[in-house]
Amino acid sequence: MAKHRQPKNGWSRRDFVKATLTGVGATAVVGSAKSVEAANASHHWDSVADVVIVGAGATGLPAAIEAAENGASVIIVEQNYDIGGHAIESGGNIALGGGTSLQKKYGIDDSPDRMFSDLAYWHDYRFSDREILRAFCDGSAPTFEWLKAHGVEFPDRSPVGADGGPQNIKRAQTVVWTEGPSAVAPNGGNGTALMRPLEASARKLGVQILLRHSMTGLIREGQFSGRVLGINATNQGKTLNIQARKGVIIGTGGHTSNVNFRRIFDPRLTEEYQVVGEPYSRQTGDGEIAAMEIGASLWGAANQTVETMARSHIFEKPYVIGNQYGYPQGGGTRNENLKNSPIPGLARAIGLLMKDYQDVIHVNQAGLRFVNEAATGFDWWNPCLELNGGTGEGGGPIWAIFDANAVKRENWICAPPYVDPDGWFFSANTLAELARKIVSKYQKVPMPPAALEQTVSRYNSFVDAGKDADFGKPDPKYKIQTPPFYAAWSTPGIHDCVSGLHINAKAQVIDLRGQVIPGLYCGGESAGGFNQHGLAKCLVFGRIAGREAARSSASSTKS
């Protein structure tokens, strides 16, 4: 057997692995007050706070408020030009239960124990880490009251079923924003009514929010040992070191915008699949990557693409077509006022609101129909992720094909700002011409004109027969036969992150050996182990992280 080469530094491969794993396993015992002091002395700190939070969204702002109210000084770094993240764009549905004052007012009998049992046994949430689930249920009702105390107003009406979750007990309520898109409400989403009050509360408590600051790494005593001491960040080309005397909280919103990282969970998720929440807010995976570089583990990785029974929020079937972002406003609606949004991408094209899938067929990049257009969930998504006329990675773009009669039935305006002709929407007087016009950076091969003509002809024959012999679309109604003809981008979007960093019930980040990384916390969509959609888990674990970080000892390395 050939001998391994000895590295130039004199270490064998075995020595390196042993040293690395020893460092990872030592996180719970290394890091005395003297070692922390010595490590801090070796760094130049540009700013200092007790708690440093990365991300000013639905995890970061509650964490900041909670930490400040527990006596900590707080700095938030946010890479965007404003606060809010995906949450400010959302539909504002918040699934908090367990016995809230609103539930009690409307005669809904609930408790943390009942909530835990419901969520633990529900077919989609049964994949969750029960320690995390228990902490969420215990913190759910108190977080609802906490939100009210911090200026968040809930309409005085009975809670409803959660947007994703068991429906046997009503545990969801929606905040409402009525003023439309503006500088303070980037897409006019209801989430504005959640995030702006929390921002005001944080600023009132003296929380410092550093906008346009991007974290580039975490600073730890040793690469895989000791406390987390702070972060590296950049702002307008300048590199900063920010010290966290008590802890760093990761609230960066997840990883869906990072194509390479999201393919860890499912290699099919290639670049053509756009991301819900962009272009205002990107989920770049910065928090997860920085934590993994110092030894953190991922958790609940299968949840990211597990084929759940109910409506999943891992993917979204676009409810608006003909624009890059098929989900530009939360809550399943499209506000016509989006054309007034300050977000350049949304102003470019707000999309055609899709009402009836009888009005379109879906074809792949090869011009071939491949799915029942009326299908939902994984019955639609999985075919969209298949080869679809390609030979390599990804499923390629999906196009909705329709004619002038469909435009009338849907009451669409096929012109900017409703559609984006720069690679996302095409029209022509013949189907062959339409196929030739389709040019997109994601269209890996030209669409064969004859293939599109044959696809439409075959579908029209199904309308005559009253039966879709290929994919079972119920009672196909309308032929595609009246020019002009149209092709609109209708490719799935990626939505939730339900896999991320391993945390415990105290929101402490855990390493590959199952040990706490002292001084590092995480919540929301950057954390894994809780297969829940929506804002509630971000709010609850943001509060937990802020409280635990503020109360920790700067020299402690114990969980």
C-alpha positions as CSV (number, residue, x, y, z in Angstrom):
1,M,0.0,0.0,0.0
2,A,1.3,3.4,-0.9
3,K,2.3,5.7,2.0
4,H,0.6,9.1,2.4
5,R,2.8,12.0,1.7
6,Q,3.9,14.0,4.7
7,P,2.6,17.6,4.5
8,K,5.3,20.3,4.5
9,N,4.3,21.5,7.9
10,G,5.2,18.1,9.3
11,W,1.6,17.1,10.1
12,S,0.2,13.8,8.8
13,R,-3.3,13.6,7.6
14,R,-4.2,11.7,10.7
15,D,-2.7,14.5,12.9
16,F,-4.7,17.1,11.1
17,V,-8.0,15.2,11.4
18,K,-7.3,14.5,15.1
19,A,-6.5,18.1,15.9
20,T,-9.5,19.4,14.0
21,L,-12.0,17.1,15.7
22,T,-10.4,17.7,19.1
23,G,-11.0,21.4,18.5
24,V,-14.6,20.9,17.5
25,G,-15.2,18.7,20.5
26,A,-13.6,21.2,22.9
27,T,-16.0,24.0,22.4
28,A,-17.8,23.3,25.7
29,V,-14.6,23.3,27.8
30,V,-12.2,25.8,26.3
31,G,-12.5,29.5,26.8
32,S,-11.7,30.7,30.3
33,A,-12.0,34.4,31.1
34,K,-8.3,34.8,30.6
35,S,-8.3,33.2,27.2
36,V,-11.2,35.3,26.1
37,E,-9.4,38.4,27.3
38,A,-6.3,37.4,25.5
39,A,-8.2,36.7,22.3
40,N,-9.9,40.0,22.4
41,A,-6.6,41.8,23.0
42,S,-5.3,40.3,19.8
43,H,-8.0,41.9,17.7
44,H,-8.6,45.5,16.7
45,W,-12.3,46.3,17.4
46,D,-13.9,49.1,15.4
47,S,-17.2,48.8,17.4
48,V,-18.2,47.0,20.6
49,A,-21.6,45.9,22.0
50,D,-22.8,43.2,24.4
51,V,-24.8,41.6,21.7
52,V,-24.3,41.8,17.9
53,I,-27.1,40.7,15.7
54,V,-26.8,39.9,12.0
55,G,-30.0,40.7,10.1
56,A,-32.8,43.2,10.9
57,G,-35.7,41.0,10.0
58,A,-38.3,39.0,11.9
59,T,-35.6,37.3,14.0
60,G,-33.1,40.2,14.4
61,L,-35.4,42.9,15.6
62,P,-37.2,40.9,18.3
63,A,-33.7,39.6,19.4
64,A,-32.5,43.2,19.6
65,I,-35.5,44.4,21.7
66,E,-35.3,41.4,24.0
67,A,-31.5,41.8,24.5
68,A,-31.8,45.6,25.2
69,E,-34.6,45.0,27.7
70,N,-32.4,42.6,29.5
71,G,-29.7,45.3,29.9
72,A,-27.5,44.6,26.9
73,S,-26.1,47.1,24.5
74,V,-27.0,46.0,20.9
75,I,-25.7,46.5,17.4
76,I,-27.5,45.1,14.4
77,V,-25.8,44.8,11.0
78,E,-28.0,44.7,8.0
79,Q,-26.8,44.3,4.4
80,N,-29.8,45.9,2.8
81,Y,-30.5,49.6,2.6
82,D,-33.4,49.3,5.1
83,I,-34.8,46.9,7.7
84,G,-37.4,44.2,7.3
85,G,-36.0,41.4,5.3
86,H,-38.5,39.0,3.8
87,A,-40.9,39.7,6.7
88,I,-41.7,43.2,5.7
89,E,-42.9,41.9,2.3
90,S,-45.0,39.1,3.7
91,G,-48.7,38.7,4.0
92,G,-48.4,39.2,7.8
93,N,-49.9,35.9,8.8
94,I,-48.5,35.0,12.3
95,A,-49.3,31.6,13.7
96,L,-49.0,32.1,17.4
97,G,-51.3,30.1,19.7
98,G,-51.1,28.2,23.0
99,G,-53.6,30.4,24.8
100,T,-53.3,34.0,23.5
101,S,-55.5,36.8,24.8
102,L,-57.2,36.9,21.3
103,Q,-57.9,33.2,21.4
104,K,-59.4,33.5,24.9
105,K,-61.6,36.5,23.8
106,Y,-63.1,34.4,21.0
107,G,-63.6,31.2,23.0
108,I,-60.7,29.2,21.6
109,D,-59.4,26.7,24.1
110,D,-55.7,26.2,23.6
111,S,-52.5,25.7,25.7
112,P,-48.8,25.1,25.1
113,D,-49.3,21.4,25.8
114,R,-52.2,21.1,23.3
115,M,-50.2,23.1,20.7
116,F,-47.2,20.9,21.1
117,S,-49.2,17.7,20.7
118,D,-50.9,19.1,17.6
119,L,-47.7,20.2,15.9
120,A,-45.7,17.2,16.9
121,Y,-48.3,14.7,15.4
122,W,-49.3,16.8,12.4
123,H,-48.2,15.0,9.2
124,D,-45.9,17.8,8.0
125,Y,-44.4,19.1,11.3
126,R,-43.7,15.6,12.6
127,F,-40.2,16.0,11.1
128,S,-39.3,18.7,13.6
129,D,-36.9,18.5,16.4
130,R,-39.1,18.2,19.5
131,E,-36.9,20.2,21.8
132,I,-37.2,23.2,19.4
133,L,-40.9,22.6,18.9
134,R,-41.5,22.5,22.7
135,A,-39.6,25.8,23.1
136,F,-41.7,27.4,20.3
137,C,-45.0,26.2,21.9
138,D,-44.0,27.5,25.3
139,G,-43.0,30.9,23.9
140,S,-45.9,31.3,21.4
141,A,-48.6,32.9,23.6
142,P,-46.1,35.1,25.5
143,T,-44.7,36.3,22.1
144,F,-48.2,37.4,21.0
145,E,-48.7,39.5,24.1
146,W,-45.1,40.8,23.7
147,L,-45.8,42.0,20.2
148,K,-48.9,43.9,21.3
149,A,-46.8,45.5,24.1
150,H,-44.3,46.7,21.4
151,G,-46.8,48.4,19.2
152,V,-47.9,45.6,16.8
153,E,-51.7,45.9,16.3
154,F,-53.8,42.9,15.5
155,P,-57.4,43.3,14.2
156,D,-60.1,42.5,16.7
157,R,-61.3,39.3,15.1
158,S,-61.1,35.6,15.7
159,P,-57.9,33.8,14.9
160,V,-58.0,31.6,11.8
161,G,-56.2,28.5,10.6
162,A,-52.5,28.8,10.1
163,D,-51.1,29.2,6.6
164,G,-49.4,25.8,6.9
165,G,-50.1,23.9,10.1
166,P,-52.9,21.8,11.7
167,Q,-56.3,23.4,11.3
168,N,-58.1,21.9,14.3
169,I,-57.5,24.9,16.5
170,K,-57.3,28.4,15.2
171,R,-53.9,29.9,15.9
172,A,-53.2,32.5,13.3
173,Q,-53.8,36.2,13.0
174,T,-52.8,38.7,10.4
175,V,-51.5,42.2,10.8
176,V,-52.8,44.6,8.2
177,W,-51.1,47.3,6.2
178,T,-53.5,49.5,4.1
179,E,-51.3,52.3,2.8
180,G,-49.7,50.5,-0.2
181,P,-46.1,50.5,-1.4
182,S,-43.9,53.4,-0.4
183,A,-40.4,54.1,0.9
184,V,-41.5,52.4,4.2
185,A,-43.4,49.6,2.7
186,P,-41.4,48.3,-0.3
187,N,-44.1,46.1,-1.7
188,G,-47.1,47.2,0.3
189,G,-47.2,43.9,2.2
190,N,-48.9,43.4,5.5
191,G,-45.6,42.6,7.0
192,T,-44.9,46.3,7.2
193,A,-47.4,46.5,10.1
194,L,-45.2,44.1,12.0
195,M,-41.7,45.3,11.2
196,R,-42.1,49.0,11.5
197,P,-43.4,48.9,15.1
198,L,-40.6,46.6,16.0
199,E,-38.0,48.8,14.4
200,A,-39.4,51.8,16.4
201,S,-39.2,49.8,19.6
202,A,-35.7,48.8,18.9
203,R,-34.5,52.3,18.1
204,K,-36.3,53.7,21.2
205,L,-34.3,51.3,23.3
206,G,-31.0,52.6,21.8
207,V,-30.3,49.7,19.5
208,Q,-27.8,50.7,16.8
209,I,-28.8,49.6,13.3
210,L,-26.0,49.6,10.8
211,L,-27.5,49.5,7.3
212,R,-25.5,48.4,4.2
213,H,-23.2,46.4,6.4
214,S,-22.5,42.8,5.4
215,M,-21.1,40.2,7.7
216,T,-18.2,38.4,6.1
217,G,-17.2,36.1,8.9
218,L,-17.4,35.2,12.6
219,I,-14.4,35.7,15.0
220,R,-13.8,32.9,17.4
221,E,-11.0,32.3,19.9
222,G,-9.8,29.3,17.9
223,Q,-11.0,28.1,14.6
224,F,-13.1,25.3,16.2
225,S,-12.8,26.1,19.9
226,G,-13.6,28.7,22.5
227,R,-16.1,31.6,22.4
228,V,-17.4,33.6,19.5
229,L,-16.0,37.0,20.0
230,G,-17.5,39.1,17.3
231,I,-17.9,39.4,13.5
232,N,-16.1,40.8,10.5
233,A,-18.2,43.1,8.3
234,T,-17.8,45.3,5.3
235,N,-19.4,48.7,4.5
236,Q,-18.7,50.5,1.3
237,G,-15.4,48.7,0.8
238,K,-14.3,49.2,4.3
239,T,-13.6,46.2,6.6
240,L,-14.8,46.4,10.2
241,N,-14.4,44.2,13.3
242,I,-17.3,44.3,15.7
243,Q,-16.9,42.8,19.1
244,A,-19.7,41.0,20.9
245,R,-19.0,40.8,24.6
246,K,-21.8,38.4,25.2
247,G,-22.9,36.9,22.0
248,V,-23.6,37.0,18.2
249,I,-27.1,36.2,16.9
250,I,-27.5,34.9,13.4
251,G,-30.8,36.1,11.8
252,T,-29.8,36.3,8.2
253,G,-33.0,34.8,6.8
254,G,-31.8,31.6,5.2
255,H,-30.0,30.4,2.1
256,T,-32.5,30.2,-0.9
257,S,-30.7,33.0,-2.9
258,N,-27.4,31.1,-2.8
259,V,-27.6,28.6,-5.6
260,N,-24.6,26.6,-4.6
261,F,-25.7,26.3,-1.0
262,R,-29.3,25.4,-1.7
263,R,-28.2,22.6,-3.9
264,I,-26.7,21.0,-0.8
265,F,-30.2,20.0,0.1
266,D,-31.5,19.3,-3.5
267,P,-29.1,19.3,-6.5
268,R,-32.1,20.1,-8.8
269,L,-32.4,23.6,-7.4
270,T,-30.3,25.3,-10.1
271,E,-30.2,28.9,-11.1
272,E,-33.3,29.2,-13.1
273,Y,-35.6,29.0,-10.0
274,Q,-36.1,32.5,-8.7
275,V,-36.6,33.3,-5.0
276,V,-39.7,34.7,-3.3
277,G,-38.8,38.0,-1.6
278,E,-36.3,39.1,-4.2
279,P,-35.2,41.6,-5.3
280,Y,-35.8,43.6,-2.1
281,S,-34.4,40.9,0.2
282,R,-31.9,38.1,-0.6
283,Q,-31.4,35.0,1.5
284,T,-27.7,34.5,0.8
285,G,-26.8,31.9,3.4
286,D,-24.1,34.2,4.9
287,G,-25.0,33.3,8.4
288,E,-25.0,29.5,7.9
289,I,-21.7,29.6,6.0
290,A,-19.9,31.8,8.5
291,A,-21.1,29.5,11.4
292,M,-20.1,26.3,9.5
293,E,-16.7,27.7,9.0
294,I,-16.2,27.7,12.7
295,G,-17.6,24.3,13.3
296,A,-21.4,24.6,13.3
297,S,-23.6,21.8,12.2
298,L,-26.7,21.8,9.9
299,W,-29.9,20.3,11.2
300,G,-33.1,18.9,9.7
301,A,-31.6,18.9,6.2
302,A,-34.2,16.6,4.7
303,N,-36.9,19.1,5.6
304,Q,-35.9,21.4,2.8
305,T,-37.3,19.1,0.1
306,V,-39.3,16.5,2.0
307,E,-42.6,15.9,0.1
308,T,-45.1,16.9,2.7
309,M,-48.8,16.2,2.4
310,A,-50.2,19.7,2.8
311,R,-49.4,22.8,0.9
312,S,-45.6,23.2,1.3
313,H,-43.9,26.6,1.2
314,I,-40.6,25.2,0.1
315,F,-41.6,26.1,-3.5
316,E,-44.3,28.4,-4.9
317,K,-46.3,28.0,-8.1
318,P,-46.2,31.5,-9.5
319,Y,-49.5,33.3,-9.0
320,V,-48.2,36.0,-11.3
321,I,-46.6,35.3,-14.6
322,G,-44.6,37.2,-17.2
323,N,-42.1,38.7,-14.8
324,Q,-39.0,37.5,-13.1
325,Y,-40.4,37.2,-9.6
326,G,-43.6,35.2,-9.6
327,Y,-44.5,36.1,-6.0
328,P,-43.9,39.8,-5.6
329,Q,-46.3,40.5,-2.8
330,G,-47.2,38.3,0.2
331,G,-50.6,36.9,1.0
332,G,-51.5,35.5,-2.4
333,T,-52.5,38.9,-3.9
334,R,-51.0,41.3,-6.3
335,N,-51.6,45.0,-5.6
336,E,-51.8,47.1,-8.7
337,N,-49.9,49.8,-6.7
338,L,-46.8,47.7,-7.0
339,K,-45.9,49.8,-10.0
340,N,-45.2,52.5,-7.5
341,S,-42.8,50.4,-5.5
342,P,-39.3,51.8,-4.9
343,I,-37.9,48.4,-5.6
344,P,-36.5,48.5,-9.2
345,G,-37.2,44.8,-9.9
346,L,-40.9,45.0,-9.0
347,A,-41.4,48.3,-10.8
348,R,-40.0,46.7,-13.9
349,A,-42.8,44.2,-14.0
350,I,-45.5,43.3,-11.5
351,G,-46.8,40.3,-13.4
352,L,-50.1,39.0,-14.7
353,L,-52.3,37.7,-11.9
354,M,-53.1,34.0,-12.8
355,K,-56.7,33.2,-12.1
356,D,-57.7,30.2,-14.2
357,Y,-55.2,27.6,-15.4
358,Q,-57.7,26.6,-18.1
359,D,-56.4,29.7,-19.9
360,V,-52.8,28.5,-20.3
361,I,-50.7,25.4,-21.0
362,H,-47.2,25.0,-19.5
363,V,-44.4,24.0,-21.8
364,N,-40.7,23.3,-21.1
365,Q,-37.7,24.7,-22.9
366,A,-38.2,22.1,-25.7
367,G,-41.8,23.4,-26.4
368,L,-43.3,20.2,-24.9
369,R,-46.2,20.1,-22.5
370,F,-45.3,18.0,-19.4
371,V,-47.8,18.5,-16.6
372,N,-51.4,19.1,-15.6
373,E,-51.4,22.9,-15.4
374,A,-54.0,22.8,-12.6
375,A,-51.9,20.6,-10.4
376,T,-50.6,21.9,-7.1
377,G,-47.8,21.1,-4.7
378,F,-45.3,18.4,-5.6
379,D,-47.6,17.1,-8.3
380,W,-46.7,20.3,-10.2
381,W,-43.2,21.1,-8.8
382,N,-41.6,17.7,-9.4
383,P,-42.3,17.7,-13.1
384,C,-40.9,21.3,-13.3
385,L,-37.7,20.0,-11.8
386,E,-37.2,17.2,-14.3
387,L,-34.9,17.3,-17.4
388,N,-37.7,19.0,-19.5
389,G,-35.9,18.8,-22.8
390,G,-32.4,19.3,-21.4
391,T,-29.5,16.9,-20.8
392,G,-27.8,18.5,-17.8
393,E,-28.6,20.0,-14.5
394,G,-31.9,21.7,-13.7
395,G,-35.4,21.6,-15.2
396,G,-35.0,24.7,-17.4
397,P,-37.5,27.5,-17.7
398,I,-41.3,26.8,-17.7
399,W,-43.4,29.0,-20.0
400,A,-47.2,29.6,-19.9
401,I,-48.5,29.6,-23.5
402,F,-51.8,31.4,-24.2
403,D,-53.6,33.4,-26.9
404,A,-55.6,36.7,-27.3
405,N,-58.8,35.1,-26.1
406,A,-57.2,34.1,-22.8
407,V,-56.0,37.6,-22.4
408,K,-59.6,38.8,-22.6
409,R,-60.9,36.2,-20.2
410,E,-58.2,37.0,-17.6
411,N,-58.5,40.7,-18.2
412,W,-54.8,41.1,-18.6
413,I,-52.8,44.0,-19.9
414,C,-49.8,42.5,-21.8
415,A,-47.5,45.4,-21.6
416,P,-45.1,47.0,-19.1
417,P,-45.3,47.5,-16.1
418,Y,-47.3,44.3,-16.0
419,V,-44.9,42.2,-18.1
420,D,-41.2,42.3,-18.6
421,P,-40.3,41.8,-22.3
422,D,-36.6,41.6,-21.4
423,G,-36.4,37.8,-21.2
424,W,-39.5,37.0,-19.3
425,F,-42.4,37.7,-21.7
426,F,-42.8,37.3,-25.5
427,S,-45.5,37.7,-28.1
428,A,-45.9,36.9,-31.8
429,N,-48.6,36.4,-34.4
430,T,-47.8,32.8,-35.0
431,L,-46.7,30.0,-32.7
432,A,-43.6,29.3,-34.8
433,E,-42.5,32.9,-34.5
434,L,-43.2,32.9,-30.8
435,A,-40.9,29.9,-30.3
436,R,-38.1,31.7,-32.2
437,K,-38.6,34.8,-30.1
438,I,-38.1,33.1,-26.7
439,V,-34.6,34.1,-25.6
440,S,-33.6,33.8,-22.0
441,K,-30.4,33.3,-20.2
442,Y,-32.0,30.3,-18.6
443,Q,-33.2,28.8,-21.9
444,K,-30.4,26.4,-22.5
445,V,-31.6,25.4,-26.0
446,P,-33.7,27.2,-28.6
447,M,-37.3,26.2,-28.6
448,P,-38.1,24.2,-31.8
449,P,-41.0,26.0,-33.5
450,A,-42.5,22.8,-34.9
451,A,-42.5,21.3,-31.4
452,L,-44.6,24.2,-30.0
453,E,-47.0,24.0,-32.9
454,Q,-47.5,20.3,-32.4
455,T,-47.9,20.7,-28.6
456,V,-50.7,23.3,-29.1
457,S,-52.4,21.3,-31.8
458,R,-52.5,18.2,-29.6
459,Y,-53.8,20.2,-26.6
460,N,-56.6,21.8,-28.8
461,S,-57.6,18.2,-29.8
462,F,-58.1,17.5,-26.1
463,V,-60.4,20.5,-25.8
464,D,-62.5,19.0,-28.6
465,A,-62.5,15.6,-26.9
466,G,-63.2,17.1,-23.4
467,K,-60.4,15.0,-22.0
468,D,-56.6,15.5,-21.5
469,A,-55.2,12.2,-22.6
470,D,-51.6,13.1,-21.6
471,F,-51.7,14.6,-18.1
472,G,-55.2,14.5,-16.9
473,K,-56.1,18.2,-16.7
474,P,-59.7,18.3,-15.7
475,D,-62.1,19.1,-18.6
476,P,-59.8,21.2,-20.8
477,K,-61.9,24.2,-21.9
478,Y,-60.2,26.6,-24.2
479,K,-58.3,26.2,-27.4
480,I,-55.1,28.2,-28.1
481,Q,-55.9,29.5,-31.6
482,T,-56.3,33.3,-31.8
483,P,-53.3,35.5,-32.4
484,P,-51.4,37.1,-31.0
485,F,-49.8,34.3,-29.0
486,Y,-47.9,34.7,-25.8
487,A,-45.2,33.0,-23.7
488,A,-44.9,34.1,-20.1
489,W,-42.3,33.0,-17.5
490,S,-44.0,30.6,-15.1
491,T,-41.1,28.8,-13.5
492,P,-41.4,27.8,-9.8
493,G,-40.0,30.1,-7.1
494,I,-38.2,28.9,-4.0
495,H,-39.7,30.2,-0.8
496,D,-39.0,29.0,2.7
497,C,-35.8,27.8,4.4
498,V,-36.7,25.0,6.8
499,S,-33.2,23.6,7.1
500,G,-30.3,25.5,8.6
501,L,-28.1,25.6,11.6
502,H,-28.5,23.2,14.5
503,I,-29.8,25.0,17.5
504,N,-31.2,24.0,20.9
505,A,-34.2,25.3,22.9
506,K,-32.1,28.3,24.0
507,A,-31.3,29.2,20.4
508,Q,-27.6,28.3,21.0
509,V,-25.8,27.0,17.9
510,I,-24.5,23.5,18.1
511,D,-21.4,22.1,16.5
512,L,-20.7,18.8,14.7
513,R,-20.0,17.0,17.9
514,G,-23.3,18.1,19.5
515,Q,-21.7,20.7,21.7
516,V,-22.8,24.3,22.2
517,I,-20.7,27.0,20.4
518,P,-20.3,29.5,23.2
519,G,-21.5,33.0,22.3
520,L,-23.3,32.0,19.1
521,Y,-27.1,32.0,18.7
522,C,-29.5,31.7,15.8
523,G,-33.2,31.8,15.0
524,G,-35.7,32.0,12.1
525,E,-35.0,30.6,8.7
526,S,-31.3,30.4,9.3
527,A,-32.0,27.7,11.9
528,G,-33.0,24.2,11.1
529,G,-35.0,21.5,12.9
530,F,-38.4,23.1,12.8
531,N,-40.4,22.4,9.6
532,Q,-42.8,25.4,10.1
533,H,-43.7,28.0,7.5
534,G,-43.9,31.7,8.4
535,L,-43.1,34.5,10.8
536,A,-44.0,32.9,14.1
537,K,-40.9,30.8,14.6
538,C,-38.7,33.8,13.7
539,L,-40.3,36.0,16.3
540,V,-40.3,33.4,19.1
541,F,-36.7,32.3,18.6
542,G,-35.5,35.8,18.0
543,R,-36.8,36.7,21.5
544,I,-35.2,33.5,22.9
545,A,-31.8,34.3,21.3
546,G,-31.8,37.9,22.5
547,R,-32.7,37.0,26.0
548,E,-30.2,34.2,26.3
549,A,-27.4,36.2,24.8
550,A,-28.0,39.2,27.1
551,R,-28.1,37.0,30.2
552,S,-25.0,35.0,29.3
553,S,-21.6,35.5,30.9
554,A,-18.9,36.8,28.6
555,S,-16.5,34.2,29.9
556,S,-18.9,31.3,30.1
557,T,-18.5,28.3,27.7
558,K,-21.2,26.2,29.2
559,S,-24.6,25.6,27.7
